[in-house]
Amino acid sequence: MVQARIAKQPDAKLWSICDQRWEVLIRDWRSQPPKTIFRFVRASTNELLQLANTVSGRDVAITVIAMYLL
């Protein structure tokens, strides 16, 4: 459903906003990882950085939106 929506409205602002926010988040975390005492936050940050190395921000956005719709 999400990919059909993207194909229907490829120029919608939402898609570029999602891409930009993902890139900013990953760039910031790569330059300075969050400082926290919580192990699960550090672990999730590392997992998201590994995810960013293998998939695009658009794929992440599609998956998150699809999970929301589910």
C-alpha angles and dihedrals in degrees: 000000000000094000090048089053092050090050090049094050108021094159096053114130092232094072095052091045091053091048093048095048092050091050093048092048094049094043091052093047092049092051095042120005115213113274108226140142092222111100094203092057092051091046093050091048090053091048092051091049090052089048090052089057092057108033137034126252089247091059090051091050092049091051094047093048091046091052089050091052091048 
